[in-house]
Amino acid sequence: MIEVAPSLVAVIGTLLGATLVYVFQSRLSARQVDEARRDRRREDYVDAATALASAVSTLIQSEYDRAKSRFQGIEGEQRDRARRDVYDKRTLTRSATFRLQLVGSPIEDGHLVLDAEELIRLCRSISTDSATPADADVRKRAADDALAALIGDAHRRVNEI
């Protein structure tokens, strides 16, 4: 019996050591998977927010250019081109908003999506509601400020993910 005890202790020690290694490696592996998933989610969110900010930025300029062409009395094909360009950019901006909505969290990002929709309406007002070039300038600055606020909110959200 005395000769068996050291062997039994060695076997039990080896099994206990292997079990502990398995448990620790499993936890480490799960943590790494969670971190990789979180990093991927953050990357997807940054891509979606960047696409939205870029789309809004180009929409603001297109709406402003369309307003300027109206104030300059430009008619015909050139004005139609500006109108179609604005419609295309609004569609791209809405698509970017949908992407952010899909990538983000409905609870934490709901206000961001609503702010983006309001920003699209604000951009639209540059070309449709401006009575004078000065009014268009004021609306453009308001849209630029709203875009900066949207980017700030997205930045804060990225840091939370």
Rosetta constraint file for C-alpha pairs under 8 A:
AtomPair CA 1 CA 5 HARMONIC 6.39 0.50
AtomPair CA 2 CA 6 HARMONIC 7.55 0.50
AtomPair CA 3 CA 7 HARMONIC 7.32 0.50
AtomPair CA 4 CA 8 HARMONIC 6.04 0.50
AtomPair CA 5 CA 9 HARMONIC 6.07 0.50
AtomPair CA 6 CA 10 HARMONIC 6.09 0.50
AtomPair CA 7 CA 11 HARMONIC 6.15 0.50
AtomPair CA 8 CA 12 HARMONIC 6.09 0.50
AtomPair CA 9 CA 13 HARMONIC 5.90 0.50
AtomPair CA 10 CA 14 HARMONIC 6.03 0.50
AtomPair CA 11 CA 15 HARMONIC 6.13 0.50
AtomPair CA 12 CA 16 HARMONIC 6.00 0.50
AtomPair CA 13 CA 17 HARMONIC 5.96 0.50
AtomPair CA 14 CA 18 HARMONIC 6.07 0.50
AtomPair CA 15 CA 19 HARMONIC 6.05 0.50
AtomPair CA 16 CA 20 HARMONIC 6.15 0.50
AtomPair CA 17 CA 21 HARMONIC 6.14 0.50
AtomPair CA 18 CA 22 HARMONIC 6.12 0.50
AtomPair CA 19 CA 23 HARMONIC 6.20 0.50
AtomPair CA 20 CA 24 HARMONIC 6.11 0.50
AtomPair CA 21 CA 25 HARMONIC 5.95 0.50
AtomPair CA 22 CA 26 HARMONIC 5.97 0.50
AtomPair CA 23 CA 27 HARMONIC 6.26 0.50
AtomPair CA 24 CA 28 HARMONIC 6.11 0.50
AtomPair CA 25 CA 29 HARMONIC 5.92 0.50
AtomPair CA 26 CA 30 HARMONIC 6.09 0.50
AtomPair CA 27 CA 31 HARMONIC 6.09 0.50
AtomPair CA 28 CA 32 HARMONIC 6.14 0.50
AtomPair CA 29 CA 33 HARMONIC 6.19 0.50
AtomPair CA 30 CA 34 HARMONIC 6.16 0.50
AtomPair CA 31 CA 35 HARMONIC 6.11 0.50
AtomPair CA 32 CA 36 HARMONIC 6.05 0.50
AtomPair CA 33 CA 37 HARMONIC 6.07 0.50
AtomPair CA 34 CA 38 HARMONIC 6.09 0.50
AtomPair CA 35 CA 39 HARMONIC 6.03 0.50
AtomPair CA 36 CA 40 HARMONIC 6.09 0.50
AtomPair CA 37 CA 41 HARMONIC 6.10 0.50
AtomPair CA 38 CA 42 HARMONIC 6.07 0.50
AtomPair CA 38 CA 161 HARMONIC 7.00 0.50
AtomPair CA 39 CA 43 HARMONIC 6.07 0.50
AtomPair CA 40 CA 44 HARMONIC 6.08 0.50
AtomPair CA 41 CA 45 HARMONIC 6.09 0.50
AtomPair CA 41 CA 103 HARMONIC 7.68 0.50
AtomPair CA 41 CA 161 HARMONIC 7.71 0.50
AtomPair CA 42 CA 46 HARMONIC 6.11 0.50
AtomPair CA 42 CA 158 HARMONIC 6.25 0.50
AtomPair CA 42 CA 161 HARMONIC 6.07 0.50
AtomPair CA 43 CA 47 HARMONIC 6.16 0.50
AtomPair CA 44 CA 48 HARMONIC 6.15 0.50
AtomPair CA 44 CA 103 HARMONIC 6.76 0.50
AtomPair CA 45 CA 49 HARMONIC 6.02 0.50
AtomPair CA 45 CA 100 HARMONIC 6.83 0.50
AtomPair CA 45 CA 103 HARMONIC 6.03 0.50
AtomPair CA 45 CA 104 HARMONIC 6.53 0.50
AtomPair CA 45 CA 158 HARMONIC 7.08 0.50
AtomPair CA 46 CA 50 HARMONIC 5.92 0.50
AtomPair CA 46 CA 158 HARMONIC 6.88 0.50
AtomPair CA 47 CA 51 HARMONIC 6.09 0.50
AtomPair CA 48 CA 52 HARMONIC 6.22 0.50
AtomPair CA 48 CA 96 HARMONIC 6.66 0.50
AtomPair CA 48 CA 99 HARMONIC 6.09 0.50
AtomPair CA 48 CA 100 HARMONIC 5.10 0.50
AtomPair CA 48 CA 103 HARMONIC 7.31 0.50
AtomPair CA 49 CA 53 HARMONIC 6.14 0.50
AtomPair CA 49 CA 96 HARMONIC 7.88 0.50
AtomPair CA 49 CA 100 HARMONIC 6.26 0.50
AtomPair CA 49 CA 151 HARMONIC 7.65 0.50
AtomPair CA 49 CA 154 HARMONIC 6.56 0.50
AtomPair CA 50 CA 54 HARMONIC 6.04 0.50
AtomPair CA 51 CA 55 HARMONIC 6.03 0.50
AtomPair CA 51 CA 96 HARMONIC 6.02 0.50
AtomPair CA 52 CA 56 HARMONIC 6.08 0.50
AtomPair CA 52 CA 93 HARMONIC 6.17 0.50
AtomPair CA 52 CA 96 HARMONIC 4.81 0.50
AtomPair CA 52 CA 97 HARMONIC 6.10 0.50
AtomPair CA 52 CA 100 HARMONIC 7.55 0.50
AtomPair CA 53 CA 57 HARMONIC 6.07 0.50
AtomPair CA 53 CA 147 HARMONIC 6.98 0.50
AtomPair CA 53 CA 150 HARMONIC 7.96 0.50
AtomPair CA 53 CA 151 HARMONIC 6.88 0.50
AtomPair CA 54 CA 58 HARMONIC 6.36 0.50
AtomPair CA 55 CA 59 HARMONIC 6.08 0.50
AtomPair CA 55 CA 89 HARMONIC 6.93 0.50
AtomPair CA 55 CA 92 HARMONIC 6.45 0.50
AtomPair CA 55 CA 93 HARMONIC 5.01 0.50
AtomPair CA 55 CA 96 HARMONIC 7.17 0.50
AtomPair CA 56 CA 60 HARMONIC 6.09 0.50
AtomPair CA 56 CA 93 HARMONIC 5.94 0.50
AtomPair CA 56 CA 119 HARMONIC 7.94 0.50
AtomPair CA 56 CA 120 HARMONIC 7.37 0.50
AtomPair CA 56 CA 147 HARMONIC 7.31 0.50
AtomPair CA 57 CA 61 HARMONIC 6.61 0.50
AtomPair CA 57 CA 144 HARMONIC 7.76 0.50
AtomPair CA 57 CA 147 HARMONIC 7.62 0.50
AtomPair CA 58 CA 62 HARMONIC 6.17 0.50
AtomPair CA 58 CA 89 HARMONIC 7.19 0.50
AtomPair CA 59 CA 63 HARMONIC 6.01 0.50
AtomPair CA 59 CA 86 HARMONIC 6.67 0.50
AtomPair CA 59 CA 89 HARMONIC 5.45 0.50
AtomPair CA 59 CA 90 HARMONIC 6.44 0.50
AtomPair CA 59 CA 93 HARMONIC 7.42 0.50
AtomPair CA 59 CA 123 HARMONIC 6.94 0.50
AtomPair CA 60 CA 64 HARMONIC 6.14 0.50
AtomPair CA 60 CA 123 HARMONIC 5.52 0.50
AtomPair CA 60 CA 126 HARMONIC 7.88 0.50
AtomPair CA 60 CA 140 HARMONIC 6.72 0.50
AtomPair CA 60 CA 143 HARMONIC 6.97 0.50
AtomPair CA 60 CA 144 HARMONIC 7.62 0.50
AtomPair CA 61 CA 65 HARMONIC 6.06 0.50
AtomPair CA 62 CA 66 HARMONIC 6.07 0.50
AtomPair CA 62 CA 82 HARMONIC 7.37 0.50
AtomPair CA 62 CA 85 HARMONIC 7.02 0.50
AtomPair CA 62 CA 86 HARMONIC 5.65 0.50
AtomPair CA 62 CA 89 HARMONIC 7.70 0.50
AtomPair CA 63 CA 67 HARMONIC 6.22 0.50
AtomPair CA 63 CA 86 HARMONIC 6.11 0.50
AtomPair CA 63 CA 123 HARMONIC 6.43 0.50
AtomPair CA 63 CA 124 HARMONIC 6.45 0.50
AtomPair CA 63 CA 126 HARMONIC 5.86 0.50
AtomPair CA 63 CA 127 HARMONIC 5.12 0.50
AtomPair CA 64 CA 68 HARMONIC 6.20 0.50
AtomPair CA 64 CA 126 HARMONIC 6.00 0.50
AtomPair CA 64 CA 127 HARMONIC 6.10 0.50
AtomPair CA 64 CA 136 HARMONIC 6.82 0.50
AtomPair CA 64 CA 137 HARMONIC 7.95 0.50
AtomPair CA 64 CA 140 HARMONIC 6.84 0.50
AtomPair CA 65 CA 69 HARMONIC 6.22 0.50
AtomPair CA 65 CA 82 HARMONIC 7.47 0.50
AtomPair CA 66 CA 70 HARMONIC 6.38 0.50
AtomPair CA 66 CA 79 HARMONIC 7.31 0.50
AtomPair CA 66 CA 82 HARMONIC 5.55 0.50
AtomPair CA 66 CA 83 HARMONIC 6.67 0.50
AtomPair CA 66 CA 86 HARMONIC 7.58 0.50
AtomPair CA 66 CA 127 HARMONIC 5.85 0.50
AtomPair CA 67 CA 71 HARMONIC 6.29 0.50
AtomPair CA 67 CA 126 HARMONIC 6.62 0.50
AtomPair CA 67 CA 127 HARMONIC 4.33 0.50
AtomPair CA 67 CA 128 HARMONIC 7.35 0.50
AtomPair CA 67 CA 130 HARMONIC 7.32 0.50
AtomPair CA 67 CA 133 HARMONIC 7.74 0.50
AtomPair CA 67 CA 136 HARMONIC 6.98 0.50
AtomPair CA 68 CA 72 HARMONIC 6.07 0.50
AtomPair CA 68 CA 133 HARMONIC 6.93 0.50
AtomPair CA 69 CA 73 HARMONIC 6.23 0.50
AtomPair CA 69 CA 74 HARMONIC 5.29 0.50
AtomPair CA 69 CA 79 HARMONIC 6.70 0.50
AtomPair CA 70 CA 74 HARMONIC 5.96 0.50
AtomPair CA 70 CA 75 HARMONIC 7.81 0.50
AtomPair CA 70 CA 79 HARMONIC 7.62 0.50
AtomPair CA 71 CA 132 HARMONIC 7.25 0.50
AtomPair CA 71 CA 133 HARMONIC 6.87 0.50
AtomPair CA 74 CA 78 HARMONIC 7.09 0.50
AtomPair CA 74 CA 79 HARMONIC 6.10 0.50
AtomPair CA 75 CA 79 HARMONIC 5.26 0.50
AtomPair CA 75 CA 80 HARMONIC 7.74 0.50
AtomPair CA 76 CA 80 HARMONIC 6.28 0.50
AtomPair CA 77 CA 81 HARMONIC 6.02 0.50
AtomPair CA 78 CA 82 HARMONIC 6.38 0.50
AtomPair CA 79 CA 83 HARMONIC 6.23 0.50
AtomPair CA 80 CA 84 HARMONIC 6.16 0.50
AtomPair CA 81 CA 85 HARMONIC 6.02 0.50
AtomPair CA 82 CA 86 HARMONIC 6.22 0.50
AtomPair CA 83 CA 87 HARMONIC 6.30 0.50
AtomPair CA 84 CA 88 HARMONIC 6.13 0.50
AtomPair CA 85 CA 89 HARMONIC 6.17 0.50
AtomPair CA 86 CA 90 HARMONIC 6.07 0.50
AtomPair CA 87 CA 91 HARMONIC 6.26 0.50
AtomPair CA 88 CA 92 HARMONIC 6.27 0.50
AtomPair CA 89 CA 93 HARMONIC 6.04 0.50
AtomPair CA 90 CA 94 HARMONIC 6.14 0.50
AtomPair CA 90 CA 120 HARMONIC 7.20 0.50
AtomPair CA 91 CA 95 HARMONIC 6.14 0.50
AtomPair CA 92 CA 96 HARMONIC 6.18 0.50
AtomPair CA 93 CA 97 HARMONIC 6.20 0.50
AtomPair CA 93 CA 120 HARMONIC 7.60 0.50
AtomPair CA 94 CA 98 HARMONIC 6.18 0.50
AtomPair CA 94 CA 117 HARMONIC 7.69 0.50
AtomPair CA 94 CA 120 HARMONIC 7.98 0.50
AtomPair CA 95 CA 99 HARMONIC 6.22 0.50
AtomPair CA 96 CA 100 HARMONIC 6.27 0.50
AtomPair CA 97 CA 101 HARMONIC 6.16 0.50
AtomPair CA 97 CA 113 HARMONIC 6.40 0.50
AtomPair CA 97 CA 116 HARMONIC 6.67 0.50
AtomPair CA 97 CA 117 HARMONIC 7.66 0.50
AtomPair CA 98 CA 102 HARMONIC 6.17 0.50
AtomPair CA 99 CA 103 HARMONIC 6.10 0.50
AtomPair CA 100 CA 104 HARMONIC 5.69 0.50
AtomPair CA 100 CA 113 HARMONIC 7.45 0.50
AtomPair CA 101 CA 105 HARMONIC 7.18 0.50
AtomPair CA 101 CA 106 HARMONIC 7.02 0.50
AtomPair CA 101 CA 109 HARMONIC 7.22 0.50
AtomPair CA 101 CA 110 HARMONIC 7.69 0.50
AtomPair CA 101 CA 113 HARMONIC 6.43 0.50
AtomPair CA 104 CA 108 HARMONIC 7.67 0.50
AtomPair CA 104 CA 109 HARMONIC 5.96 0.50
AtomPair CA 105 CA 109 HARMONIC 5.35 0.50
AtomPair CA 105 CA 110 HARMONIC 7.39 0.50
AtomPair CA 106 CA 110 HARMONIC 5.28 0.50
AtomPair CA 109 CA 113 HARMONIC 6.42 0.50
AtomPair CA 109 CA 157 HARMONIC 7.94 0.50
AtomPair CA 110 CA 114 HARMONIC 6.37 0.50
AtomPair CA 111 CA 115 HARMONIC 6.00 0.50
AtomPair CA 112 CA 116 HARMONIC 6.16 0.50
AtomPair CA 112 CA 150 HARMONIC 7.00 0.50
AtomPair CA 112 CA 153 HARMONIC 7.22 0.50
AtomPair CA 112 CA 154 HARMONIC 7.47 0.50
AtomPair CA 113 CA 117 HARMONIC 6.30 0.50
AtomPair CA 114 CA 118 HARMONIC 6.18 0.50
AtomPair CA 115 CA 119 HARMONIC 6.03 0.50
AtomPair CA 115 CA 150 HARMONIC 7.07 0.50
AtomPair CA 116 CA 120 HARMONIC 6.28 0.50
AtomPair CA 116 CA 150 HARMONIC 7.28 0.50
AtomPair CA 117 CA 121 HARMONIC 6.48 0.50
AtomPair CA 118 CA 122 HARMONIC 6.15 0.50
AtomPair CA 119 CA 123 HARMONIC 6.07 0.50
AtomPair CA 119 CA 143 HARMONIC 6.58 0.50
AtomPair CA 119 CA 146 HARMONIC 6.60 0.50
AtomPair CA 119 CA 147 HARMONIC 7.23 0.50
AtomPair CA 120 CA 124 HARMONIC 6.18 0.50
AtomPair CA 121 CA 125 HARMONIC 6.30 0.50
AtomPair CA 122 CA 126 HARMONIC 6.90 0.50
AtomPair CA 122 CA 139 HARMONIC 7.43 0.50
AtomPair CA 122 CA 142 HARMONIC 7.91 0.50
AtomPair CA 122 CA 143 HARMONIC 6.11 0.50
AtomPair CA 123 CA 127 HARMONIC 7.62 0.50
AtomPair CA 123 CA 139 HARMONIC 7.68 0.50
AtomPair CA 123 CA 140 HARMONIC 7.27 0.50
AtomPair CA 123 CA 143 HARMONIC 6.03 0.50
AtomPair CA 124 CA 128 HARMONIC 6.18 0.50
AtomPair CA 124 CA 129 HARMONIC 7.90 0.50
AtomPair CA 125 CA 129 HARMONIC 4.78 0.50
AtomPair CA 125 CA 130 HARMONIC 6.69 0.50
AtomPair CA 125 CA 139 HARMONIC 7.26 0.50
AtomPair CA 126 CA 130 HARMONIC 5.65 0.50
AtomPair CA 126 CA 136 HARMONIC 5.32 0.50
AtomPair CA 126 CA 139 HARMONIC 5.51 0.50
AtomPair CA 126 CA 140 HARMONIC 6.28 0.50
AtomPair CA 127 CA 136 HARMONIC 7.25 0.50
AtomPair CA 130 CA 135 HARMONIC 5.38 0.50
AtomPair CA 130 CA 136 HARMONIC 5.13 0.50
AtomPair CA 130 CA 139 HARMONIC 7.68 0.50
AtomPair CA 131 CA 135 HARMONIC 6.21 0.50
AtomPair CA 131 CA 136 HARMONIC 7.46 0.50
AtomPair CA 132 CA 136 HARMONIC 6.36 0.50
AtomPair CA 133 CA 137 HARMONIC 6.24 0.50
AtomPair CA 134 CA 138 HARMONIC 6.31 0.50
AtomPair CA 135 CA 139 HARMONIC 6.22 0.50
AtomPair CA 136 CA 140 HARMONIC 6.00 0.50
AtomPair CA 137 CA 141 HARMONIC 6.20 0.50
AtomPair CA 138 CA 142 HARMONIC 6.22 0.50
AtomPair CA 139 CA 143 HARMONIC 6.17 0.50
AtomPair CA 140 CA 144 HARMONIC 6.13 0.50
AtomPair CA 141 CA 145 HARMONIC 6.11 0.50
AtomPair CA 142 CA 146 HARMONIC 6.13 0.50
AtomPair CA 143 CA 147 HARMONIC 6.07 0.50
AtomPair CA 144 CA 148 HARMONIC 6.25 0.50
AtomPair CA 145 CA 149 HARMONIC 6.28 0.50
AtomPair CA 146 CA 150 HARMONIC 6.15 0.50
AtomPair CA 147 CA 151 HARMONIC 6.18 0.50
AtomPair CA 148 CA 152 HARMONIC 6.21 0.50
AtomPair CA 149 CA 153 HARMONIC 6.22 0.50
AtomPair CA 150 CA 154 HARMONIC 6.16 0.50
AtomPair CA 151 CA 155 HARMONIC 6.05 0.50
AtomPair CA 152 CA 156 HARMONIC 6.30 0.50
AtomPair CA 153 CA 157 HARMONIC 6.22 0.50
AtomPair CA 154 CA 158 HARMONIC 6.14 0.50
AtomPair CA 155 CA 159 HARMONIC 6.46 0.50
AtomPair CA 156 CA 160 HARMONIC 6.54 0.50
AtomPair CA 157 CA 161 HARMONIC 6.52 0.50
